[in-house]
Amino acid sequence: MTDFTGWVDNQKINKNEFSCDSDIRLELPFPEDERMFAIWANHDCQDYTLYLTLLIAEDEQRNLVGYNGAELSRKGCVQADTWSSGMLACEFELPASGDNFGILFKGGVAGVFYTQDWI
């Protein structure tokens, strides 16, 4: 997990000179091991918090290795069966001027859905 923490910390958000922006990417943090994939996210706003909700299917729940750089919001993780049976919606809070966020999965790249809100 230490290598993953270093990878998360070393990622950079693409800069936009005119407004606040977020960057949310599906990545292979260890190119030599295509069985591991990650979601990386951050934003460059100094006045707003980004709430990132990841919709995670049952298979991906079992393949979750860990995450760092942000905490679950007060909502935490809830069942999201309205999307599909066995879905979990986990909301993470990325504070203004906060750290990079990364969540690591094993088992190869899978479809990932997310929503975002600014507060």
DRENTORKOL-3810 file (N, C-alpha, C; in nm, 4 decimals):
REM DRENTORKOL-3810
@n.u->0.0834; n.v->-0.1194; n.w->0.0000; ca.u->0.0000; ca.v->0.0000; ca.w->0.0000; c.u->0.0875; c.v->0.1253; c.w->0.0000
@n.u->0.2100; n.v->0.1163; n.w->0.0484; ca.u->0.2998; ca.v->0.2320; ca.w->0.0509; c.u->0.3281; c.v->0.2823; c.w->-0.0897
@n.u->0.3500; n.v->0.1914; n.w->-0.1860; ca.u->0.3733; ca.v->0.2327; ca.w->-0.3243; c.u->0.2522; c.v->0.3066; c.w->-0.3800
@n.u->0.1326; n.v->0.2592; n.w->-0.3455; ca.u->0.0109; ca.v->0.3247; ca.w->-0.3931; c.u->-0.0020; c.v->0.4637; c.w->-0.3326
@n.u->0.0260; n.v->0.4781; n.w->-0.2047; ca.u->0.0201; ca.v->0.6093; ca.w->-0.1391; c.u->0.1150; c.v->0.7068; c.w->-0.2080
@n.u->0.2353; n.v->0.6632; n.w->-0.2420; ca.u->0.3305; ca.v->0.7478; ca.w->-0.3139; c.u->0.2802; c.v->0.7862; c.w->-0.4510
@n.u->0.2181; n.v->0.6902; n.w->-0.5214; ca.u->0.1631; ca.v->0.7193; ca.w->-0.6540; c.u->0.0535; c.v->0.8252; c.w->-0.6436
@n.u->-0.0388; n.v->0.8093; n.w->-0.5473; ca.u->-0.1484; ca.v->0.9053; ca.w->-0.5293; c.u->-0.0925; c.v->1.0446; c.w->-0.5038
@n.u->0.0044; n.v->1.0547; n.w->-0.4145; ca.u->0.0619; ca.v->1.1844; ca.w->-0.3786; c.u->0.1322; c.v->1.2526; c.w->-0.4958
@n.u->0.1885; n.v->1.1765; n.w->-0.5873; ca.u->0.2672; ca.v->1.2331; ca.w->-0.6978; c.u->0.1843; c.v->1.2766; c.w->-0.8182
@n.u->0.0542; n.v->1.2455; n.w->-0.8209; ca.u->-0.0305; ca.v->1.2862; ca.w->-0.9322; c.u->-0.0601; c.v->1.4361; c.w->-0.9231
@n.u->-0.0817; n.v->1.4997; n.w->-1.0361; ca.u->-0.1086; ca.v->1.6439; ca.w->-1.0430; c.u->-0.2396; c.v->1.6684; c.w->-1.1159
@n.u->-0.3132; n.v->1.7689; n.w->-1.0705; ca.u->-0.4363; ca.v->1.8084; ca.w->-1.1384; c.u->-0.4000; c.v->1.8959; c.w->-1.2572
@n.u->-0.4729; n.v->1.8802; n.w->-1.3650; ca.u->-0.4527; ca.v->1.9660; ca.w->-1.4813; c.u->-0.5055; c.v->2.1049; c.w->-1.4470
@n.u->-0.4255; n.v->2.2067; n.w->-1.4659; ca.u->-0.4599; ca.v->2.3433; ca.w->-1.4252; c.u->-0.5484; c.v->2.4128; c.w->-1.5283
@n.u->-0.6416; n.v->2.4917; n.w->-1.4765; ca.u->-0.7285; ca.v->2.5755; ca.w->-1.5581; c.u->-0.7134; c.v->2.7178; c.w->-1.5054
@n.u->-0.6756; n.v->2.8105; n.w->-1.5896; ca.u->-0.6471; ca.v->2.9468; ca.w->-1.5453; c.u->-0.7711; c.v->3.0293; c.w->-1.5164
@n.u->-0.8888; n.v->2.9858; n.w->-1.5615; ca.u->-1.0064; ca.v->3.0701; ca.w->-1.5550; c.u->-1.1075; c.v->3.0328; c.w->-1.4479
@n.u->-1.1032; n.v->2.9110; n.w->-1.3957; ca.u->-1.2023; ca.v->2.8710; ca.w->-1.2967; c.u->-1.1516; c.v->2.7520; c.w->-1.2163
@n.u->-1.2244; n.v->2.7212; n.w->-1.1105; ca.u->-1.1949; ca.v->2.6004; ca.w->-1.0339; c.u->-1.2275; c.v->2.4796; c.w->-1.1213
@n.u->-1.1557; n.v->2.3741; n.w->-1.0997; ca.u->-1.1795; ca.v->2.2556; ca.w->-1.1796; c.u->-1.1489; c.v->2.1319; c.w->-1.0961
@n.u->-1.2028; n.v->2.0200; n.w->-1.1408; ca.u->-1.1713; ca.v->1.8920; ca.w->-1.0775; c.u->-1.1130; c.v->1.8003; c.w->-1.1836
@n.u->-1.0423; n.v->1.7009; n.w->-1.1379; ca.u->-0.9836; ca.v->1.6014; ca.w->-1.2264; c.u->-1.0103; c.v->1.4658; c.w->-1.1623
@n.u->-1.0838; n.v->1.3807; n.w->-1.2329; ca.u->-1.1179; ca.v->1.2473; ca.w->-1.1835; c.u->-1.0793; c.v->1.1505; c.w->-1.2934
@n.u->-0.9884; n.v->1.0579; n.w->-1.2621; ca.u->-0.9335; ca.v->0.9700; ca.w->-1.3653; c.u->-0.9324; c.v->0.8240; c.w->-1.3209
@n.u->-0.9536; n.v->0.7372; n.w->-1.4169; ca.u->-0.9314; ca.v->0.5945; ca.w->-1.3994; c.u->-0.7897; c.v->0.5678; c.w->-1.4475
@n.u->-0.7067; n.v->0.5080; n.w->-1.3629; ca.u->-0.5639; ca.v->0.4919; ca.w->-1.3924; c.u->-0.5155; c.v->0.3506; c.w->-1.3610
@n.u->-0.4027; n.v->0.3167; n.w->-1.4192; ca.u->-0.3267; ca.v->0.1965; ca.w->-1.3829; c.u->-0.2033; c.v->0.2464; c.w->-1.3081
@n.u->-0.2069; n.v->0.2497; n.w->-1.1746; ca.u->-0.0957; ca.v->0.3075; ca.w->-1.0993; c.u->0.0326; c.v->0.2251; c.w->-1.1080
@n.u->0.0204; n.v->0.0976; n.w->-1.1362; ca.u->0.1352; ca.v->0.0084; ca.w->-1.1501; c.u->0.1283; c.v->-0.0540; c.w->-1.2890
@n.u->0.1851; n.v->0.0128; n.w->-1.3911; ca.u->0.1712; ca.v->-0.0354; ca.w->-1.5296; c.u->0.2149; c.v->-0.1800; c.w->-1.5500
@n.u->0.3035; n.v->-0.2275; n.w->-1.4670; ca.u->0.3506; ca.v->-0.3655; ca.w->-1.4804; c.u->0.2473; c.v->-0.4671; c.w->-1.4297
@n.u->0.1438; n.v->-0.4216; n.w->-1.3604; ca.u->0.0413; ca.v->-0.5106; ca.w->-1.3064; c.u->-0.0961; c.v->-0.4581; c.w->-1.3474
@n.u->-0.1469; n.v->-0.5037; n.w->-1.4609; ca.u->-0.2737; ca.v->-0.4557; ca.w->-1.5129; c.u->-0.3934; c.v->-0.5076; c.w->-1.4348
@n.u->-0.3686; n.v->-0.5895; n.w->-1.3337; ca.u->-0.4779; ca.v->-0.6385; ca.w->-1.2497; c.u->-0.5151; c.v->-0.5378; c.w->-1.1412
@n.u->-0.4371; n.v->-0.4308; n.w->-1.1271; ca.u->-0.4646; ca.v->-0.3275; ca.w->-1.0272; c.u->-0.5075; c.v->-0.2007; c.w->-1.1002
@n.u->-0.6190; n.v->-0.1397; n.w->-1.0587; ca.u->-0.6585; ca.v->-0.0120; ca.w->-1.1157; c.u->-0.7021; c.v->0.0811; c.w->-1.0042
@n.u->-0.6982; n.v->0.2090; n.w->-1.0333; ca.u->-0.7279; ca.v->0.3094; ca.w->-0.9316; c.u->-0.8141; c.v->0.4197; c.w->-0.9898
@n.u->-0.8834; n.v->0.4857; n.w->-0.9021; ca.u->-0.9505; ca.v->0.6107; ca.w->-0.9352; c.u->-0.8734; c.v->0.7179; c.w->-0.8599
@n.u->-0.8305; n.v->0.8197; n.w->-0.9328; ca.u->-0.7580; ca.v->0.9319; ca.w->-0.8735; c.u->-0.8437; c.v->1.0564; c.w->-0.8910
@n.u->-0.8469; n.v->1.1426; n.w->-0.7875; ca.u->-0.9263; ca.v->1.2653; ca.w->-0.7969; c.u->-0.8672; c.v->1.3750; c.w->-0.7103
@n.u->-0.8882; n.v->1.4979; n.w->-0.7544; ca.u->-0.8597; ca.v->1.6167; ca.w->-0.6748; c.u->-0.9230; c.v->1.7355; c.w->-0.7456
@n.u->-0.9146; n.v->1.8506; n.w->-0.6824; ca.u->-0.9655; ca.v->1.9739; ca.w->-0.7418; c.u->-0.8760; c.v->2.0880; c.w->-0.6967
@n.u->-0.8893; n.v->2.2011; n.w->-0.7652; ca.u->-0.8016; ca.v->2.3137; ca.w->-0.7351; c.u->-0.8765; c.v->2.4326; c.w->-0.6729
@n.u->-0.9929; n.v->2.4081; n.w->-0.6171; ca.u->-1.0708; ca.v->2.5152; ca.w->-0.5547; c.u->-1.0236; c.v->2.5402; c.w->-0.4113
@n.u->-1.0099; n.v->2.6655; n.w->-0.3788; ca.u->-0.9690; ca.v->2.7028; ca.w->-0.2432; c.u->-1.0880; c.v->2.7358; c.w->-0.1544
@n.u->-1.2079; n.v->2.7474; n.w->-0.2131; ca.u->-1.3246; ca.v->2.7893; ca.w->-0.1364; c.u->-1.4344; c.v->2.6845; c.w->-0.1273
@n.u->-1.4238; n.v->2.5760; n.w->-0.2013; ca.u->-1.5316; ca.v->2.4777; ca.w->-0.2056; c.u->-1.4787; c.v->2.3376; c.w->-0.1781
@n.u->-1.5682; n.v->2.2531; n.w->-0.1269; ca.u->-1.5393; ca.v->2.1124; ca.w->-0.1044; c.u->-1.6072; c.v->2.0320; c.w->-0.2149
@n.u->-1.5369; n.v->1.9338; n.w->-0.2675; ca.u->-1.5919; ca.v->1.8452; ca.w->-0.3691; c.u->-1.6384; c.v->1.7173; c.w->-0.3009
@n.u->-1.7642; n.v->1.6801; n.w->-0.3239; ca.u->-1.8177; ca.v->1.5539; ca.w->-0.2745; c.u->-1.8257; c.v->1.4589; c.w->-0.3925
@n.u->-1.7451; n.v->1.3551; n.w->-0.3879; ca.u->-1.7351; ca.v->1.2575; ca.w->-0.4956; c.u->-1.8044; c.v->1.1292; c.w->-0.4516
@n.u->-1.9081; n.v->1.0900; n.w->-0.5248; ca.u->-1.9805; ca.v->0.9668; ca.w->-0.4941; c.u->-1.9442; c.v->0.8623; c.w->-0.5977
@n.u->-1.8850; n.v->0.7535; n.w->-0.5514; ca.u->-1.8491; ca.v->0.6420; ca.w->-0.6387; c.u->-1.9558; c.v->0.5344; c.w->-0.6269
@n.u->-2.0050; n.v->0.4898; n.w->-0.7408; ca.u->-2.1019; ca.v->0.3803; ca.w->-0.7444; c.u->-2.0237; c.v->0.2530; c.w->-0.7715
@n.u->-2.0225; n.v->0.1663; n.w->-0.6724; ca.u->-1.9362; ca.v->0.0487; ca.w->-0.6755; c.u->-2.0232; c.v->-0.0767; c.w->-0.6797
@n.u->-2.0032; n.v->-0.1598; n.w->-0.7822; ca.u->-2.0772; ca.v->-0.2854; ca.w->-0.7960; c.u->-2.0244; c.v->-0.3874; c.w->-0.6951
@n.u->-2.1073; n.v->-0.4867; n.w->-0.6701; ca.u->-2.0740; ca.v->-0.5897; ca.w->-0.5721; c.u->-1.9368; c.v->-0.6533; c.w->-0.5971
@n.u->-1.9043; n.v->-0.6835; n.w->-0.7233; ca.u->-1.7747; ca.v->-0.7440; ca.w->-0.7555; c.u->-1.6595; c.v->-0.6523; c.w->-0.7162
@n.u->-1.6738; n.v->-0.5226; n.w->-0.7454; ca.u->-1.5679; ca.v->-0.4280; ca.w->-0.7120; c.u->-1.5560; c.v->-0.4089; c.w->-0.5608
@n.u->-1.6675; n.v->-0.4224; n.w->-0.4872; ca.u->-1.6620; ca.v->-0.4109; ca.w->-0.3419; c.u->-1.5649; c.v->-0.5148; c.w->-0.2846
@n.u->-1.5724; n.v->-0.6349; n.w->-0.3387; ca.u->-1.4844; ca.v->-0.7427; ca.w->-0.2909; c.u->-1.3388; c.v->-0.7182; c.w->-0.3316
@n.u->-1.3184; n.v->-0.6407; n.w->-0.4402; ca.u->-1.1837; ca.v->-0.6164; ca.w->-0.4912; c.u->-1.1209; c.v->-0.4869; c.w->-0.4396
@n.u->-1.1899; n.v->-0.4157; n.w->-0.3522; ca.u->-1.1370; ca.v->-0.2910; ca.w->-0.2963; c.u->-1.0163; c.v->-0.3216; c.w->-0.2081
@n.u->-0.9026; n.v->-0.2588; n.w->-0.2399; ca.u->-0.7802; ca.v->-0.2778; ca.w->-0.1616; c.u->-0.7705; c.v->-0.1714; c.w->-0.0528
@n.u->-0.7999; n.v->-0.0461; n.w->-0.0865; ca.u->-0.7950; ca.v->0.0623; ca.w->0.0109; c.u->-0.7999; c.v->0.1967; c.w->-0.0587
@n.u->-0.8021; n.v->0.3012; n.w->0.0224; ca.u->-0.8037; ca.v->0.4369; ca.w->-0.0314; c.u->-0.7285; c.v->0.5285; c.w->0.0630
@n.u->-0.6834; n.v->0.6432; n.w->0.0096; ca.u->-0.6186; ca.v->0.7432; ca.w->0.0942; c.u->-0.6321; c.v->0.8814; c.w->0.0321
@n.u->-0.6152; n.v->0.9833; n.w->0.1149; ca.u->-0.6188; ca.v->1.1213; ca.w->0.0695; c.u->-0.7503; c.v->1.1921; c.w->0.0940
@n.u->-0.8550; n.v->1.1183; n.w->0.1289; ca.u->-0.9854; ca.v->1.1769; ca.w->0.1606; c.u->-1.0588; c.v->1.0792; c.w->0.2514
@n.u->-1.1582; n.v->1.1307; n.w->0.3177; ca.u->-1.2392; ca.v->1.0477; ca.w->0.4072; c.u->-1.3803; c.v->1.0361; c.w->0.3527
@n.u->-1.4496; n.v->0.9336; n.w->0.3976; ca.u->-1.5912; ca.v->0.9240; ca.w->0.3657; c.u->-1.6638; c.v->1.0422; c.w->0.4279
@n.u->-1.7639; n.v->1.0938; n.w->0.3602; ca.u->-1.8444; ca.v->1.2020; ca.w->0.4157; c.u->-1.9357; c.v->1.1454; c.w->0.5251
@n.u->-2.0179; n.v->1.2320; n.w->0.5826; ca.u->-2.1133; ca.v->1.1859; ca.w->0.6840; c.u->-2.2115; c.v->1.0855; c.w->0.6254
@n.u->-2.2387; n.v->1.0940; n.w->0.4955; ca.u->-2.3288; ca.v->0.9973; ca.w->0.4316; c.u->-2.2663; c.v->0.8586; c.w->0.4273
@n.u->-2.1337; n.v->0.8524; n.w->0.4128; ca.u->-2.0649; ca.v->0.7241; ca.w->0.4070; c.u->-2.1038; c.v->0.6438; c.w->0.2845
@n.u->-2.1228; n.v->0.5139; n.w->0.3044; ca.u->-2.1621; ca.v->0.4231; ca.w->0.1965; c.u->-2.3039; c.v->0.3731; c.w->0.2219
@n.u->-2.3856; n.v->0.3732; n.w->0.1189; ca.u->-2.5236; ca.v->0.3264; ca.w->0.1301; c.u->-2.5564; c.v->0.2369; c.w->0.0108
@n.u->-2.6521; n.v->0.1484; n.w->0.0288; ca.u->-2.6982; ca.v->0.0644; ca.w->-0.0809; c.u->-2.7613; c.v->0.1529; c.w->-0.1873
@n.u->-2.7322; n.v->0.1245; n.w->-0.3124; ca.u->-2.7852; ca.v->0.2016; ca.w->-0.4248; c.u->-2.8505; c.v->0.1077; c.w->-0.5249
@n.u->-2.9392; n.v->0.0251; n.w->-0.4761; ca.u->-3.0038; ca.v->-0.0751; ca.w->-0.5611; c.u->-3.0924; c.v->-0.0142; c.w->-0.6691
@n.u->-3.1244; n.v->0.1158; n.w->-0.6572; ca.u->-3.2021; ca.v->0.1791; ca.w->-0.7635; c.u->-3.1206; c.v->0.1868; c.w->-0.8930
@n.u->-2.9888; n.v->0.1907; n.w->-0.8820; ca.u->-2.9014; ca.v->0.1890; ca.w->-1.0003; c.u->-2.8968; c.v->0.0488; c.w->-1.0583
@n.u->-2.8740; n.v->-0.0478; n.w->-0.9682; ca.u->-2.8634; ca.v->-0.1882; ca.w->-1.0064; c.u->-2.8534; c.v->-0.2686; c.w->-0.8781
@n.u->-2.8974; n.v->-0.3900; n.w->-0.8810; ca.u->-2.8913; ca.v->-0.4746; ca.w->-0.7624; c.u->-2.7463; c.v->-0.4929; c.w->-0.7168
@n.u->-2.7221; n.v->-0.4750; n.w->-0.5891; ca.u->-2.5885; ca.v->-0.4952; ca.w->-0.5341; c.u->-2.4955; c.v->-0.3765; c.w->-0.5458
@n.u->-2.5481; n.v->-0.2599; n.w->-0.5830; ca.u->-2.4626; ca.v->-0.1401; ca.w->-0.5957; c.u->-2.4497; c.v->-0.0705; c.w->-0.4609
@n.u->-2.3329; n.v->-0.0136; n.w->-0.4389; ca.u->-2.3033; ca.v->0.0636; ca.w->-0.3196; c.u->-2.2603; c.v->0.2027; c.w->-0.3646
@n.u->-2.3139; n.v->0.3062; n.w->-0.3011; ca.u->-2.2748; ca.v->0.4441; ca.w->-0.3304; c.u->-2.1956; c.v->0.4958; c.w->-0.2113
@n.u->-2.0685; n.v->0.5293; n.w->-0.2340; ca.u->-1.9810; ca.v->0.5790; ca.w->-0.1282; c.u->-1.9428; c.v->0.7229; c.w->-0.1595
@n.u->-1.9742; n.v->0.8132; n.w->-0.0658; ca.u->-1.9453; ca.v->0.9554; ca.w->-0.0865; c.u->-1.8201; c.v->0.9943; c.w->-0.0095
@n.u->-1.7228; n.v->1.0508; n.w->-0.0818; ca.u->-1.5969; ca.v->1.0961; ca.w->-0.0234; c.u->-1.5923; c.v->1.2481; c.w->-0.0253
@n.u->-1.5349; n.v->1.3052; n.w->0.0782; ca.u->-1.5248; ca.v->1.4499; ca.w->0.0930; c.u->-1.3825; c.v->1.4936; c.w->0.0608
@n.u->-1.3672; n.v->1.5700; n.w->-0.0469; ca.u->-1.2372; ca.v->1.6246; ca.w->-0.0867; c.u->-1.2396; c.v->1.7732; c.w->-0.0530
@n.u->-1.1819; n.v->1.8109; n.w->0.0611; ca.u->-1.1942; ca.v->1.9494; ca.w->0.1081; c.u->-1.1179; c.v->2.0487; c.w->0.0204
@n.u->-1.1547; n.v->2.1750; n.w->0.0336; ca.u->-1.0849; ca.v->2.2829; ca.w->-0.0363; c.u->-0.9369; c.v->2.2744; c.w->-0.0029
@n.u->-0.8534; n.v->2.2881; n.w->-0.1052; ca.u->-0.7067; ca.v->2.2810; ca.w->-0.0906; c.u->-0.6625; c.v->2.1518; c.w->-0.0229
@n.u->-0.7352; n.v->2.0430; n.w->-0.0471; ca.u->-0.7049; ca.v->1.9151; ca.w->0.0170; c.u->-0.6026; c.v->1.8328; c.w->-0.0581
@n.u->-0.5781; n.v->1.7140; n.w->-0.0063; ca.u->-0.4822; ca.v->1.6207; ca.w->-0.0639; c.u->-0.5408; c.v->1.5478; c.w->-0.1842
@n.u->-0.4540; n.v->1.4860; n.w->-0.2620; ca.u->-0.4969; ca.v->1.3977; ca.w->-0.3688; c.u->-0.5721; c.v->1.2798; c.w->-0.3085
@n.u->-0.6701; n.v->1.2284; n.w->-0.3813; ca.u->-0.7479; ca.v->1.1133; ca.w->-0.3366; c.u->-0.7252; c.v->0.9991; c.w->-0.4340
@n.u->-0.7079; n.v->0.8797; n.w->-0.3811; ca.u->-0.6956; ca.v->0.7607; ca.w->-0.4642; c.u->-0.7639; c.v->0.6432; c.w->-0.3980
@n.u->-0.8276; n.v->0.5596; n.w->-0.4790; ca.u->-0.8901; ca.v->0.4367; ca.w->-0.4298; c.u->-0.8436; c.v->0.3236; c.w->-0.5218
@n.u->-0.7943; n.v->0.2166; n.w->-0.4630; ca.u->-0.7282; ca.v->0.1091; ca.w->-0.5367; c.u->-0.8130; c.v->-0.0177; c.w->-0.5366
@n.u->-0.8212; n.v->-0.0801; n.w->-0.6550; ca.u->-0.8937; ca.v->-0.2053; ca.w->-0.6719; c.u->-0.8026; c.v->-0.3084; c.w->-0.7376
@n.u->-0.8241; n.v->-0.4346; n.w->-0.7058; ca.u->-0.7561; ca.v->-0.5440; ca.w->-0.7753; c.u->-0.8567; c.v->-0.6105; c.w->-0.8683
@n.u->-0.8092; n.v->-0.6983; n.w->-0.9550; ca.u->-0.8990; ca.v->-0.7762; ca.w->-1.0389; c.u->-0.9197; c.v->-0.7227; c.w->-1.1787
@n.u->-0.8415; n.v->-0.6256; n.w->-1.2212; ca.u->-0.8562; ca.v->-0.5727; ca.w->-1.3561; c.u->-0.9531; c.v->-0.4566; c.w->-1.3617
@n.u->-0.9428; n.v->-0.3803; n.w->-1.4676; ca.u->-1.0238; ca.v->-0.2594; ca.w->-1.4841; c.u->-1.1708; c.v->-0.2969; c.w->-1.4984
@n.u->-1.2552; n.v->-0.2230; n.w->-1.4280; ca.u->-1.4000; ca.v->-0.2453; ca.w->-1.4334; c.u->-1.4693; c.v->-0.1119; c.w->-1.4600
@n.u->-1.5938; n.v->-0.1178; n.w->-1.4988; ca.u->-1.6710; ca.v->0.0042; ca.w->-1.5204; c.u->-1.6905; c.v->0.0787; c.w->-1.3894
@n.u->-1.6740; n.v->0.2078; n.w->-1.3943; ca.u->-1.6875; ca.v->0.2903; ca.w->-1.2745; c.u->-1.7804; c.v->0.4063; c.w->-1.3076
@n.u->-1.8732; n.v->0.4325; n.w->-1.2182; ca.u->-1.9632; ca.v->0.5456; ca.w->-1.2319; c.u->-1.9428; c.v->0.6372; c.w->-1.1121
@n.u->-1.9569; n.v->0.7665; n.w->-1.1340; ca.u->-1.9439; ca.v->0.8600; ca.w->-1.0226; c.u->-2.0298; c.v->0.9829; c.w->-1.0466
@n.u->-2.0595; n.v->1.0513; n.w->-0.9383; ca.u->-2.1243; ca.v->1.1819; ca.w->-0.9438; c.u->-2.0421; c.v->1.2755; c.w->-0.8573
@n.u->-2.0588; n.v->1.4057; n.w->-0.8791; ca.u->-1.9866; ca.v->1.5011; ca.w->-0.7967; c.u->-2.0769; c.v->1.6195; c.w->-0.7643
@n.u->-2.0573; n.v->1.6743; n.w->-0.6453; ca.u->-2.1285; ca.v->1.7932; ca.w->-0.5987; c.u->-2.0280; c.v->1.8869; c.w->-0.5341
@n.u->-2.0518; n.v->2.0161; n.w->-0.5456; ca.u->-1.9669; ca.v->2.1185; ca.w->-0.4838; c.u->-2.0448; c.v->2.1854; c.w->-0.3708
@n.u->-1.9787; n.v->2.2023; n.w->-0.2585; ca.u->-2.0397; ca.v->2.2764; ca.w->-0.1467; c.u->-1.9356; c.v->2.3682; c.w->-0.0873
END
